[in-house]
Amino acid sequence: MKAIILAGGEGSRLQPVSIGIPKPMTRILDKPIVEHTLNLLKRCGITEICMTLRYLPKVITDYFGEGEQWGVNLDYRVEDEPLGTAGGVKACADFLDGSDFLVVSGDAFLNADLNKLIEFRESKQAEAVIALAESAQPLEYGLVLTAPDGRVTGFIEKPSRDRVVTDRVNTGIYVFSGSVLNEIPDGKPFDFAKDLFPAMLKRGAPIFAAPLDGSWLDVGSCSAYHKANMDALTQNGLTRYVGDNVTIEPGALIGQHVVLGFGSVVRSGAKISCSVIDGAEVGANAEVRGAILCRGSKLGANSKMRRGGVLGENASVGSGCYLADGVRVFPNCNIAPGNRVCAHVTAPRSTTGGLERGIMRGEFTPEYLLKLGQTIGALFGNVGVAGKDATAEVIAAGALFAGAEAYRLDAANAAVAAFAGRAYKLKLTVFCGEDGLRFTDALGQPICRETERKIENCPESPVKRQGNLTEIRGCKALYLAAAGALPEWFTLSDDGLTVTLTDETGKEWAHSRLLAALTLAEVTGRGRLLALPYDAPLVCDKIAATSGGKVLRLWRDENAAELMAERPYASDGTFLASRLAEHAKRQNVTYAEFMGKLPPIHSEAQTLPLPDGLTGRLMRNLADYYSEAKSSEFISGVRFDFGGTYAGVTPGLRELKIVAEAASSEAAKELCGDLAECVRKILSS
């Protein structure tokens, strides 16, 4: 068995720990992460190893050479351009020479029996085996869906919060049959999770997944790096680690769970606990609790650092300073004595919870909004900004600093902003409202998860020549010319995206019921396609099917977004109301008569609090619990079809939404209650 180590990462999310070195060379107990991996492979009897490199490759090749010091034979492949995970492995084809092989990531801290994975592949005669690990925070990983025997049934790459349907994540550790290389193109970017595995699954190839027998940690953030060091102490039976050439002056107090790397200095009276001091200096009477000090950094006398804090390489903090929880000081930055530091130094800060379905909520500082504007300007080139003046102006200014074409829209709500962005062919539109920032794409739809991730990461963008700012007036008039005025009897939501109807009898019809009425009117006698939001009532599919039509759902079905942009009745409140009014007039019926044609539909909803870190486990167990369902779907949360009654469970940032549909109110309430009780049992177990 031969092995490939993917070691080309730069580690932008790990900054400031990883600045200036390849991510796999980040040190744990004075050894680079990838050195721990080499030692593990040797213990498993694998000595023929090739590393794929890209970022600062000479740092790695100079350190490891040909591998003789570690008792292995090392080869290297350097990528001039990114080839993706699978593309990088294909470049090692001459090294592999048709043999079966193991793939591991060079920036994960791993301690596991890899031979069990190899034996599992042989027992299943699989073309590929994926190692799985359970994660309490699965948003940053690929999710793998499996049958009871371990056969892979589907993948969800980097899920949004509502798509976290399991806590079993792809570790990036694979065992392959040598024949798999034939399916990877030469010299082209190609990824295992995004390209190879879906193609193999489509042709019915035997792909299996198995839990990793041991521990695995993706060292992708500063908190993960800190945890990796603490885990390393535990695995080695240590309460603290003291490397070579370390100076500890009399009176210093070194508590438990402390790593003192090569060349560290701890002055008299200093107190350190649960921290990583990687070749740094801690001043006299200073206190460090739960922090990371990188090589060459200095914490002044009588200064204090708290949990989650990081001093980058050669950063300096003067005497008598206080650094609050989570503060990061980037390399070569200096903080004068006596300062209280409550924000990152050189990195703008916000208290957002990230993006969810194209919406970012939280508290935004001017610095963060400016950086956000630079990010979207650099990513998209032309952007529209609408809404609250101060917030929108700062975002637009940031986009200009990135050299983008920025368009200041006078749209008064999110619906008008999305329409204007589509009408003026803007690649991204941001509406700044009371509930946060709403991002829509060129089709006027909420941005996809891949785009959300790019914006959330908010990378540094160099200031270029200033772009051009264009003010676009009359967005509302343009919108009304297309959508029409809101008909009588309808009430529009504040954001303009949903609408309710109060008919002539005084009965109120919710937006979801209006989508069902739209489906009935659009497809009856026409057999046409209709695009709906994914969370539209499930009965809409049944209504369309009985009329010879079909519902395409956003995120699930190909071309749904394009069709919804062409016929935006289901994504905009005014368009929906105008279309329903048009149908009622054409049929010469009242709204009460029009809505009375709907089949019996009753829905019941509950919202439950969702503890942090339990989403994946809950959704996996929930899917197993309701295995008797006629069918299940994992697009946004999980949806169950029980053959006439339907239910959906959708996780959010801090809440879980349960919706049940049935022909009677009693059946809907019963199903919703059963699901809620099931959720409570799983969460309490």
Helices and strands as residue ranges (DSSP letters): E 2-6, G 12-14, G 23-25, E 27-28, E 31-32, H 33-43, E 48-53, H 57-64, G 68-70, E 73-78, H 84-90, H 93-96, E 101-105, E 108-112, H 114-124, E 128-134, G 138-140, E 143-146, E 152-156, G 161-163, E 168-176, G 178-183, I 192-196, H 197-202, E 207-211, E 214-218, H 222-235, E 240-242, E 247-248, E 253-254, E 258-260, E 265-266, E 271-273, E 275-277, E 281-282, E 287-289, E 292-293, E 298-299, E 304-305, E 310-311, E 316-317, E 322-323, E 328-329, E 334-335, E 340-341, E 350-356, E 359-364, H 366-380, E 382-387, H 389-401, E 405-409, H 414-423, E 428-433, E 436-441, H 449-457, E 469-472, H 475-483, E 490-492, E 499-502, E 508-509, H 511-523, E 529-532, H 539-546, E 550-553, H 560-566, G 568-570, H 573-587, H 591-596, E 602-609, H 615-625, E 631-633, E 638-641, E 646-651, E 655-662, H 665-684
